[in-house]
Amino acid sequence: MKMLAVYDIADPRRLNRVAKIFKDYGVRVQYSKFELDPAGEAVFRMLQKRIADTIDEDRDGVKYIPLCRICESRIEIIGQGRYVEPDKEFYIL
């Protein structure tokens, strides 16, 4: 099942670590939002543990929102549909 992960991390170092973890499981769609597609419940639990081990629960927050197939098919995008990190270069071959 696809999932939307949104987060608010107080410390820049933890913020970068959280983003790197989410990149292992999905695609960044906005600065603090990832569309995740974990391969099964065990993989999702592993993701949650990695995030929980990284954040400070007193200062940071992470929310996982399941996207059912019907909800996913109804997603509407206005403007950019995918986040592109401005400091990365892309080559088209």
C-alpha positions as a Markdown table, in Angstrom:
| # | Residue | x | y | z |
|---|---|---|---|---|
| 1 | Met | 0.0 | 0.0 | 0.0 |
| 2 | Lys | 1.3 | 3.4 | -0.9 |
| 3 | Met | 1.7 | 5.9 | 1.9 |
| 4 | Leu | 2.3 | 9.6 | 2.3 |
| 5 | Ala | 4.8 | 10.6 | 4.9 |
| 6 | Val | 4.9 | 14.2 | 6.2 |
| 7 | Tyr | 7.2 | 15.5 | 8.8 |
| 8 | Asp | 8.4 | 18.4 | 10.8 |
| 9 | Ile | 11.9 | 18.0 | 12.2 |
| 10 | Ala | 13.4 | 20.7 | 14.5 |
| 11 | Asp | 17.1 | 20.0 | 14.0 |
| 12 | Pro | 18.7 | 20.3 | 10.5 |
| 13 | Arg | 21.0 | 17.3 | 11.1 |
| 14 | Arg | 18.0 | 15.1 | 12.0 |
| 15 | Leu | 16.0 | 16.6 | 9.2 |
| 16 | Asn | 18.7 | 15.5 | 6.7 |
| 17 | Arg | 18.9 | 12.0 | 8.2 |
| 18 | Val | 15.1 | 11.6 | 8.1 |
| 19 | Ala | 15.0 | 12.7 | 4.4 |
| 20 | Lys | 17.8 | 10.2 | 3.5 |
| 21 | Ile | 15.9 | 7.4 | 5.2 |
| 22 | Phe | 12.7 | 8.2 | 3.3 |
| 23 | Lys | 14.6 | 8.3 | 0.0 |
| 24 | Asp | 15.3 | 4.6 | 0.6 |
| 25 | Tyr | 11.5 | 3.9 | 0.5 |
| 26 | Gly | 10.0 | 6.4 | -1.8 |
| 27 | Val | 10.0 | 9.7 | -3.7 |
| 28 | Arg | 10.1 | 13.2 | -2.4 |
| 29 | Val | 7.1 | 15.2 | -3.6 |
| 30 | Gln | 7.5 | 18.3 | -1.6 |
| 31 | Tyr | 10.2 | 19.5 | 0.9 |
| 32 | Ser | 8.8 | 17.6 | 3.9 |
| 33 | Lys | 6.6 | 15.1 | 2.1 |
| 34 | Phe | 7.4 | 11.7 | 0.6 |
| 35 | Glu | 5.2 | 9.2 | -1.3 |
| 36 | Leu | 6.3 | 5.8 | 0.0 |
| 37 | Asp | 5.8 | 2.4 | -1.5 |
| 38 | Pro | 7.1 | 0.0 | 1.2 |
| 39 | Ala | 7.2 | -3.6 | 0.0 |
| 40 | Gly | 5.0 | -5.1 | 2.7 |
| 41 | Glu | 4.3 | -4.7 | 6.4 |
| 42 | Ala | 7.8 | -5.9 | 7.6 |
| 43 | Val | 9.5 | -3.3 | 5.4 |
| 44 | Phe | 7.2 | -0.6 | 6.6 |
| 45 | Arg | 7.9 | -1.5 | 10.3 |
| 46 | Met | 11.6 | -1.3 | 9.5 |
| 47 | Leu | 11.1 | 2.2 | 8.1 |
| 48 | Gln | 9.2 | 3.3 | 11.1 |
| 49 | Lys | 11.9 | 1.9 | 13.5 |
| 50 | Arg | 14.6 | 3.7 | 11.5 |
| 51 | Ile | 12.7 | 7.0 | 11.7 |
| 52 | Ala | 11.8 | 6.5 | 15.4 |
| 53 | Asp | 15.5 | 5.9 | 16.2 |
| 54 | Thr | 16.4 | 9.1 | 14.4 |
| 55 | Ile | 13.9 | 11.7 | 15.6 |
| 56 | Asp | 13.5 | 13.4 | 19.0 |
| 57 | Glu | 9.9 | 12.6 | 19.8 |
| 58 | Asp | 9.7 | 15.6 | 22.1 |
| 59 | Arg | 10.6 | 18.1 | 19.3 |
| 60 | Asp | 9.9 | 16.3 | 16.0 |
| 61 | Gly | 6.8 | 14.9 | 14.3 |
| 62 | Val | 6.2 | 12.3 | 11.6 |
| 63 | Lys | 2.8 | 11.3 | 10.2 |
| 64 | Tyr | 2.1 | 8.3 | 7.9 |
| 65 | Ile | -1.0 | 8.6 | 5.9 |
| 66 | Pro | -2.1 | 5.5 | 4.0 |
| 67 | Leu | -3.2 | 6.0 | 0.4 |
| 68 | Cys | -5.8 | 3.4 | -0.8 |
| 69 | Arg | -6.0 | 2.7 | -4.5 |
| 70 | Ile | -9.2 | 4.8 | -4.8 |
| 71 | Cys | -7.6 | 7.8 | -3.0 |
| 72 | Glu | -4.3 | 7.4 | -5.0 |
| 73 | Ser | -6.3 | 7.5 | -8.3 |
| 74 | Arg | -8.0 | 10.7 | -7.2 |
| 75 | Ile | -4.8 | 12.7 | -6.5 |
| 76 | Glu | -4.8 | 16.0 | -8.3 |
| 77 | Ile | -1.6 | 17.9 | -9.0 |
| 78 | Ile | -1.4 | 21.6 | -9.9 |
| 79 | Gly | 2.0 | 22.7 | -11.0 |
| 80 | Gln | 5.0 | 20.6 | -10.2 |
| 81 | Gly | 4.1 | 17.0 | -9.5 |
| 82 | Arg | 7.5 | 15.9 | -8.1 |
| 83 | Tyr | 10.0 | 17.7 | -6.0 |
| 84 | Val | 13.4 | 18.2 | -7.6 |
| 85 | Glu | 16.2 | 19.1 | -5.3 |
| 86 | Pro | 17.6 | 22.4 | -6.5 |
| 87 | Asp | 21.3 | 21.5 | -5.7 |
| 88 | Lys | 21.3 | 18.4 | -7.8 |
| 89 | Glu | 22.3 | 18.3 | -11.5 |
| 90 | Phe | 20.6 | 16.1 | -14.0 |
| 91 | Tyr | 21.9 | 14.8 | -17.3 |
| 92 | Ile | 19.6 | 13.7 | -20.0 |
| 93 | Leu | 21.2 | 11.2 | -22.4 |
